[in-house]
Amino acid sequence: GMPWVRTSAAARLAVALCWAAGLCRVARADTMDINVVLFKDANCFERADQMVLLDEGCYANRFDNMTKAFQLKVVVFDDKGKIDLREYINDCEEAFLFSPGRTLEGGKCERFVGGFYVQLGLRLRSTTCEGYSCSPISVAVQRFYSDEGCTGVAVENYYYPMQSECMRWNNGTQSFQFGSSDNNITQIDYLGNDGCNGALQNKYYMTNDRCYSTYRSESPKSFLWQVEKGKAFSSSTSRMRSVHLAVVAAVAWATFACLGAATAAIHEP
């Protein structure tokens, strides 16, 4: 049957209050994804790849053989951001940490993993975001509830990217993608495999917003999957591009400022 407990890759939900003279209001489910541009050289001249990753997503490390997984976590929400990088010898649990994490500064050319260098940035994922700086990725959210029928308190939320990225879990790797329709989710587990390319696979098919039981007498007693689709941006509106960029820049600045203030308040003794 379909597994109901997912280990690792738990991404926290960033909730911010935005002011900026009332020019923008950030929705409750807004969060920041991480823009990653990889380079082959220490001066970040020769580009190798580009991707958008989930904050605290547990990604399979296919860049070298030293570690099995890596994780990026946003720790400072300012105009450029600061992101912690950690590598793991299995999934992204503290017990499997390979070495102390390093803090990378957004916009700078920093050493990454596997001999690559990187420039990082933040991209807003929001239903209200518009423009090129918005995050384009779609995400599957698995929500666990304290009571049957997906009622009561939502006790856990887990986030998985939906573009077939190779994610690490405790018995191999896994990927998530859209099924036969944009509202269905296909999960593929690659048992004992480090690169999402093994022959031994388990496939699961989940329906968006359908409630499933965990068949337990204690919490959590039920869960559901929900699809959060990425923000598409049409290039046909090129004549409005400068306006879009100006608005997005204002929104992003205010959001980063608010997230930084919120983070400071949370950690204030």
C-alpha positions in Angstrom: 0.0 0.0 0.0 0.9 3.6 -0.2 3.4 4.7 2.6 2.0 7.4 4.9 5.1 8.3 6.8 7.7 10.2 4.8 11.1 10.7 6.4 13.3 13.8 5.9 12.9 16.6 3.4 10.5 18.3 5.8 10.4 21.9 4.7 9.1 24.6 7.1 6.3 26.9 5.9 7.5 30.5 5.9 4.8 32.9 7.1 5.5 36.6 6.8 3.7 39.9 7.4 4.4 42.5 4.7 3.9 46.2 5.0 5.8 48.5 2.5 3.2 51.3 3.0 0.4 48.9 2.2 1.7 48.2 -1.3 1.8 44.5 -1.0 0.2 41.8 1.1 1.9 38.4 1.2 -0.5 35.4 1.3 -0.3 33.0 4.2 1.3 30.2 2.1 4.0 32.3 0.6 7.5 31.1 0.9 11.0 31.5 -0.6 12.6 29.0 -2.9 16.3 29.0 -3.7 17.7 29.9 -7.1 20.8 28.0 -7.8 23.3 28.7 -10.7 26.2 26.3 -10.9 29.6 27.1 -12.3 32.6 25.0 -13.1 35.2 27.5 -12.0 36.0 29.5 -8.8 35.3 32.8 -10.5 31.8 31.8 -11.6 32.4 32.4 -15.3 31.7 29.0 -16.9 28.1 28.2 -16.2 27.2 24.5 -15.7 23.5 24.4 -14.7 20.6 26.3 -13.2 17.8 25.1 -11.0 15.3 26.2 -8.3 15.3 24.2 -5.1 13.1 24.0 -2.1 14.1 25.5 1.2 15.2 22.5 3.4 14.6 20.0 0.6 16.7 16.9 0.9 18.3 16.4 -2.5 20.3 13.4 -3.7 23.9 14.4 -4.2 24.7 13.4 -7.7 27.6 15.8 -8.0 30.2 13.6 -6.2 30.6 10.3 -4.3 31.6 11.7 -0.9 28.1 12.2 0.4 24.6 11.0 -0.4 22.5 14.1 0.1 22.7 17.9 0.5 20.3 20.5 1.9 20.0 24.2 1.6 18.3 26.2 4.3 17.5 30.0 4.2 18.8 31.6 7.4 18.7 35.3 6.5 15.8 36.8 4.5 17.2 40.0 3.2 17.7 41.4 -0.3 20.2 38.7 -1.2 19.7 36.1 1.5 22.1 33.8 3.4 21.7 30.0 3.0 23.2 27.2 5.0 24.6 24.3 3.0 24.8 20.8 4.7 25.9 17.5 3.3 24.8 14.1 4.6 25.9 10.5 4.3 22.3 9.2 4.1 19.1 11.2 4.3 19.0 14.7 5.8 18.9 13.8 9.5 21.3 15.2 12.1 22.7 11.8 12.8 24.0 11.6 9.2 25.6 15.0 8.9 28.9 14.7 7.1 30.5 17.8 8.3 29.5 21.2 9.9 27.3 23.3 7.6 28.6 26.3 5.8 26.7 29.6 5.3 26.7 30.9 1.7 25.9 34.5 0.9 23.4 35.1 -1.9 24.8 36.7 -5.0 28.4 35.7 -4.3 30.5 33.1 -6.0 30.7 30.4 -3.3 32.1 26.8 -3.2 29.3 24.3 -3.5 29.6 20.5 -3.6 31.4 18.1 -6.0 33.9 20.7 -7.2 31.2 23.1 -8.4 30.8 26.7 -7.4 27.5 28.5 -7.1 25.6 31.8 -7.0 22.5 31.6 -4.9 19.4 33.8 -4.7 15.8 33.8 -3.3 12.7 33.5 -5.4 9.2 34.1 -4.0 6.7 31.3 -4.4 3.2 32.8 -4.2 -0.2 32.7 -5.9 0.0 36.5 -6.0 3.6 36.8 -7.4 4.1 38.0 -11.0 7.3 38.4 -13.0 10.6 36.7 -13.7 11.7 36.7 -10.1 8.8 34.4 -9.0 9.5 30.7 -8.4 8.4 28.5 -11.3 8.4 25.2 -9.5 5.3 23.2 -8.5 5.2 21.5 -5.1 3.4 18.5 -3.6 2.4 19.0 0.0 1.6 16.1 2.3 -0.5 17.2 5.3 -1.1 15.0 8.4 -4.1 15.6 10.6 -4.8 14.7 14.2 -8.3 13.2 13.4 -9.9 11.0 10.8 -11.3 12.5 7.6 -8.5 15.1 7.5 -10.0 17.1 10.3 -8.6 18.4 13.6 -5.2 19.9 13.8 -2.7 19.8 10.9 0.2 18.3 12.8 2.8 17.9 10.0 3.4 19.3 6.6 6.0 17.9 4.1 7.0 19.4 0.8 8.3 17.8 -2.3 9.2 19.3 -5.7 7.2 18.1 -8.6 9.6 18.4 -11.5 11.1 14.8 -11.1 14.0 16.1 -9.0 16.0 13.3 -7.4 15.3 13.5 -3.6 17.0 11.5 -0.9 15.1 9.4 1.6 16.2 6.8 4.2 16.2 3.8 1.9 17.4 5.3 -1.4 16.0 8.1 -3.6 12.6 9.2 -4.9 11.0 11.6 -7.3 7.6 13.3 -7.7 5.8 14.4 -10.8 2.4 15.1 -12.2 0.4 12.1 -13.1 -2.1 11.7 -15.9 -3.6 15.1 -15.0 -2.2 18.2 -13.4 -4.1 17.3 -10.2 -2.6 13.9 -9.7 0.8 13.0 -8.1 3.1 10.2 -9.1 5.7 9.2 -6.5 8.6 6.8 -7.5 10.8 5.3 -4.9 14.2 3.9 -6.0 15.0 1.3 -3.4 18.7 1.2 -2.4 19.6 3.5 -5.3 21.5 6.8 -4.9 20.6 8.4 -8.3 16.9 7.8 -9.1 17.8 5.4 -11.8 17.6 1.9 -10.2 15.6 -1.0 -11.5 14.0 -1.8 -8.2 11.1 0.7 -7.9 7.9 1.3 -6.1 5.3 3.6 -7.7 2.4 5.4 -5.9 -0.4 7.4 -7.4 -2.1 10.0 -5.2 -5.1 12.2 -6.0 -5.0 15.8 -5.2 -7.1 16.7 -2.1 -8.2 13.2 -1.4 -8.1 12.2 2.3 -6.3 8.9 3.3 -6.4 7.1 6.6 -3.3 6.1 8.5 -5.2 3.3 10.2 -3.8 4.4 13.6 -5.5 4.8 16.9 -3.3 7.8 17.8 -2.5 11.0 16.0 -1.9 11.5 13.1 -5.0 9.6 11.9 -5.3 10.9 8.4 -3.5 12.8 5.6 -3.9 14.2 2.2 -1.8 15.5 -0.7 -2.2 18.9 -2.3 -0.6 20.3 -5.4 0.7 23.9 -5.4 1.4 24.8 -9.0 4.3 26.9 -10.1 3.7 30.4 -11.3 3.8 30.5 -15.1 4.8 33.7 -16.8 4.0 34.4 -20.4 6.7 36.0 -22.5 3.9 37.5 -24.8 3.6 40.4 -22.4 7.1 41.6 -23.1 5.9 45.2 -23.5 4.9 45.1 -19.8 8.1 43.5 -18.7 9.7 46.7 -17.2 6.5 47.3 -15.2 6.4 43.7 -13.9 10.1 43.9 -12.9 9.6 47.1 -11.0 6.6 45.7 -9.1 8.3 42.4 -8.4 11.4 44.3 -7.1 9.3 46.3 -4.7 7.4 43.2 -3.5 10.6 41.2 -3.1 12.3 44.0 -1.1 9.4 44.3 1.3 9.0 40.6 1.6 12.7 40.1 2.5 12.6 42.9 5.0 9.5 41.5 6.7 10.8 37.9 6.7 14.0 39.2 8.3 12.1 41.1 11.0 9.9 38.1 11.6 12.9 35.8 11.9 14.6 38.2 14.4 11.5 38.4 16.4 11.1 34.6 16.7 14.7 34.2 17.9 14.5 37.2 20.3 14.8 36.1 23.9 
